[in-house]
Amino acid sequence: MCSDPKQLVCWFEIPVFVMDRAKRFYESVFEFKISAQKMDCLDVGVIQNGSNPQDSPGMLVKGKGYLPATGGTIIYFEMDDI
């Protein structure tokens, strides 16, 4: 997932209830470009980090099992060993 081996936070998923509202919020506050897509039974907003889509640091997620506030944001860390 991580293109930079020194990058600690590798990937994140932010659960949302209303994709359009969340997309507008994150694009305006953080000046991200977010690409709305369908992924199986999920609506996702892939956060663009530069011109290469493979360099995306994370996404917004709307779907079963993703609950804002209760479930919270999911963060994946890059580790060589635990």
KENU-173973 format. One record per residue (C-alpha): residue number from 0; residue in one letter; chain; x, y negated, z negated. Coordinates in steps of 0.02 Angstrom, whole numbers. Last residue first. Example, Ala and Ser with C-alpha at 12.3 -4.5 7.8 and 13.67 -1.06 7.14 Angstrom:
+-----+---+---+--------+--------+--------+
:   k : r : c :     c1 :     c2 :     c3 :
+-----+---+---+--------+--------+--------+
:   1 : s : A :    684 :     53 :   -357 :
:   0 : a : A :    615 :    225 :   -390 :
+-----+---+---+--------+--------+--------+
END
This chain:
+-----+---+---+--------+--------+--------+
:   k : r : c :     c1 :     c2 :     c3 :
+-----+---+---+--------+--------+--------+
:  81 : i : A :    307 :    296 :   -785 :
:  80 : d : A :    409 :    296 :   -626 :
:  79 : d : A :    442 :    189 :   -472 :
:  78 : m : A :    291 :     81 :   -509 :
:  77 : e : A :    179 :    -27 :   -397 :
:  76 : f : A :     26 :    -86 :   -494 :
:  75 : y : A :   -156 :    -68 :   -442 :
:  74 : i : A :   -283 :   -194 :   -507 :
:  73 : i : A :   -470 :   -161 :   -520 :
:  72 : t : A :   -575 :   -314 :   -562 :
:  71 : g : A :   -716 :   -289 :   -684 :
:  70 : g : A :   -834 :   -146 :   -715 :
:  69 : t : A :   -954 :   -244 :   -825 :
:  68 : a : A :   -914 :   -418 :   -758 :
:  67 : p : A :   -944 :   -375 :   -575 :
:  66 : l : A :  -1000 :   -196 :   -545 :
:  65 : y : A :   -925 :    -84 :   -411 :
:  64 : g : A :   -993 :     94 :   -431 :
:  63 : k : A :  -1115 :     80 :   -286 :
:  62 : g : A :  -1067 :    -58 :   -167 :
:  61 : k : A :   -996 :   -231 :   -142 :
:  60 : v : A :   -807 :   -248 :   -137 :
:  59 : l : A :   -695 :   -401 :   -119 :
:  58 : m : A :   -523 :   -355 :    -58 :
:  57 : g : A :   -338 :   -340 :    -94 :
:  56 : p : A :   -159 :   -393 :    -55 :
:  55 : s : A :   -180 :   -379 :    134 :
:  54 : d : A :    -11 :   -354 :    218 :
:  53 : q : A :    -78 :   -221 :    338 :
:  52 : p : A :   -187 :   -356 :    418 :
:  51 : n : A :    -28 :   -441 :    484 :
:  50 : s : A :    -52 :   -627 :    519 :
:  49 : g : A :    -30 :   -694 :    344 :
:  48 : n : A :   -114 :   -628 :    189 :
:  47 : q : A :   -293 :   -590 :    238 :
:  46 : i : A :   -415 :   -540 :    101 :
:  45 : v : A :   -524 :   -397 :    159 :
:  44 : g : A :   -707 :   -429 :    116 :
:  43 : v : A :   -793 :   -263 :     91 :
:  42 : d : A :   -969 :   -196 :    109 :
:  41 : l : A :   -967 :    -16 :     53 :
:  40 : c : A :  -1057 :    141 :    117 :
:  39 : d : A :   -913 :    192 :    233 :
:  38 : m : A :   -808 :     35 :    248 :
:  37 : k : A :   -905 :   -108 :    326 :
:  36 : q : A :   -810 :   -270 :    357 :
:  35 : a : A :   -803 :   -454 :    308 :
:  34 : s : A :   -632 :   -531 :    345 :
:  33 : i : A :   -575 :   -654 :    212 :
:  32 : k : A :   -455 :   -798 :    248 :
:  31 : f : A :   -392 :   -862 :     82 :
:  30 : e : A :   -395 :  -1049 :     38 :
:  29 : f : A :   -395 :  -1007 :   -148 :
:  28 : v : A :   -550 :  -1104 :   -200 :
:  27 : s : A :   -637 :  -1116 :    -31 :
:  26 : e : A :   -603 :   -941 :     34 :
:  25 : y : A :   -636 :   -864 :   -138 :
:  24 : f : A :   -805 :   -951 :   -156 :
:  23 : r : A :   -864 :   -926 :     23 :
:  22 : k : A :   -824 :   -739 :     15 :
:  21 : a : A :   -908 :   -723 :   -155 :
:  20 : r : A :  -1068 :   -804 :    -89 :
:  19 : d : A :  -1069 :   -700 :     71 :
:  18 : m : A :  -1034 :   -538 :    -26 :
:  17 : v : A :  -1172 :   -556 :   -156 :
:  16 : f : A :  -1150 :   -435 :   -301 :
:  15 : v : A :   -959 :   -432 :   -306 :
:  14 : p : A :   -824 :   -313 :   -368 :
:  13 : i : A :   -645 :   -378 :   -347 :
:  12 : e : A :   -523 :   -246 :   -287 :
:  11 : f : A :   -336 :   -270 :   -308 :
:  10 : w : A :   -179 :   -200 :   -225 :
:   9 : c : A :      9 :   -190 :   -258 :
:   8 : v : A :     33 :   -302 :   -407 :
:   7 : l : A :    218 :   -280 :   -451 :
:   6 : q : A :    295 :   -334 :   -284 :
:   5 : k : A :    479 :   -286 :   -275 :
:   4 : p : A :    445 :   -149 :   -147 :
:   3 : d : A :    364 :   -276 :    -29 :
:   2 : s : A :    243 :   -194 :     96 :
:   1 : c : A :    138 :   -124 :    -43 :
:   0 : m : A :      0 :      0 :      0 :
+-----+---+---+--------+--------+--------+
END
